[in-house]
């Protein structure tokens, strides 16, 4: 049997001790049938033996009940309080194709890490070791033991000197076993010493050996660790073709350990050093920035070389929950040999990760400096920098094309082998694909390319004023650019009264720096609608949603004008856009959170599913596991009309499996009388700077079954679905308990219920569980639909005092999602 932490071992030990006491008590007292078998003692006897027997039996029953109550609570604690394993950084965050790389993963609750899982093919990872810092109490105990042994050794050496004059300890006072113990304690302290200056959420580290096949696909992968507590969240790992240059793994200063090391090992203190590192271009630089740290790399360059330094920092870890602005804001600078700054960059267009272009003015040595723009730093301030005379695309035009057709694309950038590219677009109705160039040395960066099935046209100048507006016919997509600062593009189309029209700009979401503003006007100049920024929750990595969106009904028949400009009055060749003018095209995309699911075999767990609706679509969406289900079942797999979020449940098969399972979920809807299916994209809810939340997509939805359940819950099933709760009233409903009656060991609670809905009572009798649900008419609305999530909690929690909220109890399990509806009807009792 394996235990995840000290609390688990303590609970198990407590249970064992109680059972041993229980056994000892009954072994010391004669059993009732033994007493009754003695001469003169029968079942109806009133002798002292008979009285003692009844007291013994009653006492034994009380002991038995107490023991099993404690056992139940201990198991509940184990089941409910296991923290979720989490990783905060991967270093280095990538490797070269065809090579094996030693990688450090930092995080928390990584006990029992034995496996690492990398998305895609052609790459494998093996766990080498887990380093988990000891507690301060453990450290102090070992240190004191070490000092005691050290003093004994020194005393023995003094005795040895007096006896024989040699610098060896007396064998009567110091043995080989003592020396081994001293060495072992020293190694434990040096390896596992706690660090008060380390970030607790990053303090545990796992060493991996990552092997990348020579033919592995280039690009971004994801790494997860498999621990005793299940899967961690995923983090990015990049596969490239350039040689990798990595600084040693950085750890925060540890003064206590440094003093110990200097005193007893005669080694200098370890810490981050700002020493420069000589590199040869091209290469990929890997490093970490600690607080106030600066990394310097020295390289030789020839006059006229066009060098590119492409940083990845925020791209590796999109959001930090406890840092402002919410990511590692890396900054790059190039200096000549005399220390004079030649170039500086701390972002690229709207992207926080800098791209520094440097045309070498003279042959000689130069320095690349890497730091945080705010001089912050810690272990998860990880960066990768592609450095050298590399191809880099700064912009493309157009940034999209019609599906199934050929598009000729103009390319701008540095060190590009070609300036135009012709591609055949996929036949999909809507997708964002990638454009990149392959050279002898490496690939260029990728640029997004939008594919849609609407007719397209190019913007034609001059079109800056109303009487020169370019004529278009909806539906259409215009590919244009705000070519100069202050430029305005205008388009004219015909519409009918009451018809709905959508005017959408796609620019920032396609790597354009344009901050668009669109206006819809009548020919008279009257403004029908105007928009600057419109948030798109599917674009989770964008924090300034600068694309514009309008959906409105036209007031009358006639011609209308659409204008687009930059909100900051900027412009240039890279300020490109796609402008859609069309009737609404209802659609949706979906997210499921989290992307790593840890559960026990046969149990149920809630998941959050988000519907990202577009162009006014508000229909019902049905969820289902697509492809191989592996025995998993979705509960409450329906997103009601007009609802953007619902909590569903996932029920696991009864038997555990060794390896994590990849699941795929689809969302199905009827749009315009036709069935539409969209893949539900796995994602993680990441916090930015203490406040903002983003649904960051992941490549896979992985589920780990981490053993059998600690407690087998009865198979509760509703007698009727959905549960209908009257507005302002109460309803009662029942769960069938099957053949297993749990007695009064557990209760039900609502987990994150909709506002105004509460569970008012719960009871068990005659093989059924009865609940009462109440709806506050001032907080809820009739017609509200969704799922109720019931969590199973240990019975007997403390009743709240007057005026106090009920204390939350940890869940020992969940029931499959229960659909509900708020109705206007009178209260019902569902039997």
Buried (B, 14 or more C-beta within 10 A) or exposed (E): EEBBBEBBEEBBEBBEEBBEEBEEEBEEBBBBEEBBEEEEBEEEBEEEBBEBBEEBBEEBEEBEEEBBBBBBBBBBBBBBEBEBBBBBBBBBBBBBBEEEBBBBBBBBBBBBBEBBBBBBEBBBBEBEEBBBBBEEEBBEEBBEBBBEBBEBBEBBBEBBBEEEEEEEBBEEBBEEEBEEBBEEBBEBBBEBBBBEEBBEBBBBBBBBBBBBBEEBEBEBBBBBBBBBBBBBBBBBBBBBEBBBBBBEBBBBBBEBBBEBBEEBEEEEEBBBEEEBBEBEBBBBBBBBBBBEBBBBBBBEBEEEBEBBBBBBBBBBBBBBBEBEBBBBBBBBBBBBEEEEEBBEBBBBBBBBBBBBBBEBEEEEEBBBBBBBBEEBBBBBBBBBBBBBBBBBBBBBBBBBBBBEEEBEBEBBBBBBEEEEBEBEBEEEEBEBBEBBBEEEEBBBBBBBBBBBBBEBBEBEEEBBEEEEBBEBEBBBBBBBBBBEEEBBBBBBBEBEEEEBBBBBBBBBBBBBBBBBBBBBBBEEEEEBBEBEBBEBBBBBBBBEBBBBBBBBEBEEEEEBBBBBBBEEEBBBBBBBBBBBBBBBBBBBBBBBBBBBBBBBBBBBBBBBBBBBBBBEBEBBBBBBBBEEBBBBBBBBBBBBEBBEEBBBBBBBBEEBBEEBBBBBBBBBBEBEEEEBEBEBBBBBBBBBBEEEEBBBBBBBBBBBBBEEBBBEBBBBEBEEBBBBBBBBBBBBBBBEBEEEBBEEBBBBBBBEBBEBBBBEEBEBEEBBBBBBBBBEEEEBEBEBBBBBBBBBBBBEEEEEEEEEEEEEBEBBBBBBBBBBBBBEEEBBEEE
